[in-house]
Amino acid sequence: MFTSQQLIYLIVVGLFPIGTQAAIAQSTANIPTPTNSSKSQQIMFKPPPSKGQPKSTSSAGSRGDLQCPQDATSTALSNQPPLIPLVPSDSNFGLTTAEHPTFLVYLPPTSAKQVILSLIAEDNQVYSQTFIPIKGEPGIISLKSVDSTPPLEVGKNYQWAVVLVCNEKPGPNDPVVTSWVRRVALPQLENYQKVDLKQANAYSQQGIWYDAVITLARIRNTQPDNQAVANIWTNFLKSVGLDAIATQPLRLEK
């Protein structure tokens, strides 16, 4: 019998095409500086109704198998959280309005040089897969499929998986975490293309997780010395059970 990690591996790695391009995160240029109102503002995520979620949303992997074998004896890893997808811990599921959503993952210190981001439809067909280079530094990174891959269809659920490639080629024992996403139609939000705290809060109140968290992450990433924004970001992650990585550094692509 296969373990859940090996089963995910067989699905997402066995069908990888040769020469997949590296993903490029969405631009964070021209993000406005938060106003003074952020000093007292808090943004808490409001989960959407559970209707329409996949039957099972459990994630593959556990702390013991979420690091590369060659890193297992590293003292740098001993006090670090394992590989963790940024998604509400009670559901392991989230909504997005994006055709090609950006996912966030906490990456522990690692000797690995790349990860693989895969999207899998509910019928277990691989929807897209992208090799993405990493630097191996601990922190929260952004992952996104290249725009040439098929866009997510509105109303459908997809499992996304991140495989940490421990050697030159993927192997069946490589660490893997999985989560779920469903694309929904864009709600009627004022200035939805503007990246600011008001927009992040609007997404949060409508239960659109991936859009809310990436909006906040981009603001936090461009305002590293703004303590008010840091507090908003930390409390936002804690509100969905991500306490273990709430204060970890952001290492988003510029």
N, C-alpha and C positions, 0 to 999 in steps of 0.2 A: 504494500500500500504506500502511496505517496504521502508525504507530509504536505501541509497547506503551502509551505514555502516552495517545495519542489514542484507542486502542481502549478503555482503561479509562474514559476520559472519556465516550465515546459510550454506554457501558453504564450508568455511574452518574449522569451528569448529564442525559442525554436523556430520562429517565423521571421526573424529579423532580416531585412534586406541588406545587401552590402552597399556601403557608401552613403548611409543616411547622414544628412547634414546635421551639424550642431545647432541647437536652438539658440535664439537670441531673445533675451527678455525685452519686454516692452520698454519704450523710452520713458525716462522719468524727468525729462527736461521741462523747464518752465513750470515747475510745481510751485504754487504760491506759498509764501510764509504764512503760517496760521496766525490769526489775530489774537489779541489779548484775551478774547472770550474763551480761548482754550485753557486758560489758567484754572478754571473751575469746571470745565466740561468733562463729562465722562460718557463713554460710548459703550453700551452693553448690547451684546448680540441677542436678538429675539428669534429663537428657532422657528422655522416654518412648520405648518402641519405635516404630520408624518405620512399623509396620504401620497401614494405614488413612489415611495421609497422602495429600493430593492428588498427582496425577502430577507437576505442576509447581508449585513454590512460589516462583518467582523474583518479585522485586518490580519494579514499574514505576518509571521515573525514574532519574536519575543526578545527581551533584552539580551539573552544569552547568545542569540544568533544574528544580532543586528550590528555586527562588526566583522571586519575581515580577520581571518585567522592570524595573519602576520601582525595584526595590531592588538591581539588579545592580551599580550603581556605588557603593553605600553602603559606606563604610569600616567600618561596624559589622558588616557581613556577612563581611568579608574573612578574619577569623580565627575565624569561627564554623562549627560543623558544619552540614550541610544539614538539611532536614526528614528525621527518622528515626523509624520506628516502634519502640517498645520491645518487641522480640521476639528470641529467640535468632538470632544472625546466621548460623549454619551451616544453619538449617532454615527460617527465616522462617515458622514454624508454632508453634502452641501450643494447649494444652488449657484448658478452663474448665469449671466446674460451674454457672456462672450462666446464667439464662435471658436476661438482658440484661447481658452482661459490660461492664466498664469497660476501655477501651483507653488506653494511655499513648503519647504522641508527643512527641518533642523538636521544639520550634518555634523556628527561628532568628528574629532580629529581622526584622520585616516590617511593611509598611504595610497588609497585608490586614486586614480587619475580621471575617472569618468563615471557617470551614472547613465542609466537608460530610463527614459520616461516613456511608458506605454499607456495607451488608452484601449480598453477592451469593452466591446459591446456586451449586452446582457446575454447574448447567445454564444458568448465566449470566443467570438471572432475578433482578432486583433484589428483595431480601428486605425491606430497609428503608433509609431515608435520612433524615438529620437535619441541619438547618442549626444550627451552633453558633457563637455570637459569640466572638471572641478579642480580647485586648488588644494583641497584637503584640509583647509583651516576650519576650525569649529565655528558654527554660526548658522543663521537662517539664510538659505539661498532660494532663488527663484528659478523655476523650471517651466519651460513653455515649448510646445510643439512648434515646428516651423510652419509658417503660414501656408505652405504648399500642401500640407496634409488636409484631409477632409474636415470641414467645420462640424462641430457637434450639432446634432439635430435637436430642435426644440421639443421638449417633452419626453426625451429619451434619457435613460440612465446609462452611465459609463463607469467602469471601474478603472481607476488610474493606479499604476504601479511604478515604483521607483526601485531599480536594481542598482546596488552599489557594486561596480565591477572591480573585483579585488586584484585581478591579474590582467594580462594583456587582452584576454578574451573572456567573455562571460562564462561562468561555470555554474553548475547546479546547486552549489552551496553558497553562492553569493547572497549577501543580505538583501532582503526585499521587504518593502512596506506597501500596503495598498489602502486605497480609500475610494469614495464614490462621489460622482458629480452628476447633476442633471441641469441641462440648459433650459431656461425659461424665457418667455418673451420679455422684452425690456419694459419695465413698469413706467408709469407716468411720473418721472422724477424731474424736478426743475434742474436745469443745467447738468444733466447726468454726465456730460463729458468733462466737467470740471473736477479736478482732483483737490478736494479740500475736506475739512472735518465735517462740514454740513453734509456733503455727499456721502461720506463714509457712514455717518449716522443714519442717513436715509436708507442706504442698503441694509444696514444692520437691523433697522426697525421692520423692514420687509422680509427679513430672513434670507437675504442673498449673500451667503457666506463668502464665497471666493472673491466677489467684487468688493465687499466691505474690507476684508483682510488685506488685499493687495493695495487698496486705496490708502489705508492707514499705514501699511508698511512703507509705501513710497514717501509719504509725508515724514514718517519717522526717519527714513534713510537719508533724506535731504536736510533734516533738522537734528543732527546728532547731539547738539548741545542744548536743545530746548527741553528742559526738564518737565514742563507741562505736557508736551506731546509724549515724552517718554512715559509719564504716568498714565496717560490715556491708553497708550499701546499696551503697557504691562497689564493694566486692569482689564482691558478688552480680552486679552488672551486668557487671563485668569477666569473670566466669566464663562469660558467654555471648557475649563478643565485643563488648560495648557500651562499650568503653573511652573512645571519643570523647565520650560524654555522661555518663560515670559521676559526674562532679562538677558537673554543671550544676544550677541551682536547680530546685526543685520548685515548681510554681504550680498546685496542685490546688485544685478548688473546695472550700470549707469546708462 
